[in-house]
Amino acid sequence: MTEIKVTYSIDGFRRNLARELKELKRDIEHELSKNNIEFPDDIKERFNNLACMSNSFNCVYVDGLDDFGNLSDDPEIELFN
């Protein structure tokens, strides 16, 4: 039987996730400025929960594994106040 090895860059995933969340925050801020969101506090809370998870995930790493490095020095996703 042939062994299949799948490789995956967790670092790439985490960077892409952070980029998408930052873009989502910009979109939410834009809609909030136009008063287009019915429950703004709920949306902000949900966004903050996701951003906290992403920020925390960037601090998890496997020492010596190139595709799962320590990204804690990458800029954090800013939360809503």
C-alpha positions as CSV (number, residue, x, y, z in Angstrom):
1,M,0.0,0.0,0.0
2,T,1.3,3.4,-1.0
3,E,1.5,5.9,1.8
4,I,0.0,9.3,1.0
5,K,1.3,12.3,2.9
6,V,-0.7,15.5,2.8
7,T,1.0,18.7,3.7
8,Y,-0.8,21.9,4.7
9,S,0.5,25.3,5.7
10,I,-1.2,26.3,8.9
11,D,0.7,29.6,8.7
12,G,-0.8,30.3,5.3
13,F,-4.3,29.5,6.6
14,R,-3.9,31.7,9.7
15,R,-2.6,34.6,7.6
16,N,-5.4,34.3,5.1
17,L,-7.9,34.0,8.0
18,A,-6.6,37.2,9.6
19,R,-6.6,39.0,6.2
20,E,-10.3,38.1,5.6
21,L,-11.3,39.1,9.1
22,K,-9.7,42.5,8.7
23,E,-11.6,43.0,5.4
24,L,-14.8,41.8,7.1
25,K,-14.2,44.4,9.9
26,R,-13.8,47.2,7.4
27,D,-17.1,46.1,5.7
28,I,-18.9,46.0,9.0
29,E,-17.6,49.4,10.0
30,H,-18.8,50.8,6.7
31,E,-22.3,49.3,7.2
32,L,-22.4,50.5,10.8
33,S,-21.6,54.1,9.6
34,K,-24.6,53.9,7.4
35,N,-26.8,52.4,10.1
36,N,-27.5,49.4,7.9
37,I,-27.1,46.8,10.6
38,E,-30.2,46.0,12.7
39,F,-28.4,44.6,15.7
40,P,-25.0,46.3,15.7
41,D,-23.9,45.1,19.2
42,D,-24.6,41.5,18.3
43,I,-22.6,41.7,15.1
44,K,-19.7,43.4,16.9
45,E,-19.7,40.7,19.6
46,R,-19.7,37.9,17.0
47,F,-16.9,39.5,15.1
48,N,-14.9,40.0,18.3
49,N,-15.3,36.4,19.2
50,L,-14.0,35.3,15.8
51,A,-11.1,37.8,16.0
52,C,-10.1,36.6,19.5
53,M,-10.0,33.0,18.2
54,S,-7.9,34.0,15.3
55,N,-5.5,36.1,17.4
56,S,-5.1,33.2,19.9
57,F,-4.6,30.7,17.1
58,N,-1.6,32.7,15.9
59,C,0.1,32.1,19.3
60,V,-0.1,28.3,18.9
61,Y,2.9,26.7,17.2
62,V,5.0,23.6,16.9
63,D,8.6,24.4,17.5
64,G,10.7,23.3,14.5
65,L,7.7,22.8,12.1
66,D,8.1,25.3,9.3
67,D,4.4,25.4,8.3
68,F,3.1,25.8,11.9
69,G,5.3,28.6,13.3
70,N,4.8,31.2,16.0
71,L,2.8,34.1,14.5
72,S,2.3,35.9,17.7
73,D,4.4,38.8,16.4
74,D,2.0,39.3,13.5
75,P,-0.4,42.2,13.9
76,E,-3.5,41.3,15.8
77,I,-7.0,41.8,14.5
78,E,-8.4,44.8,16.3
79,L,-11.6,44.3,18.1
80,F,-14.7,46.5,18.2
81,N,-15.0,48.6,21.4
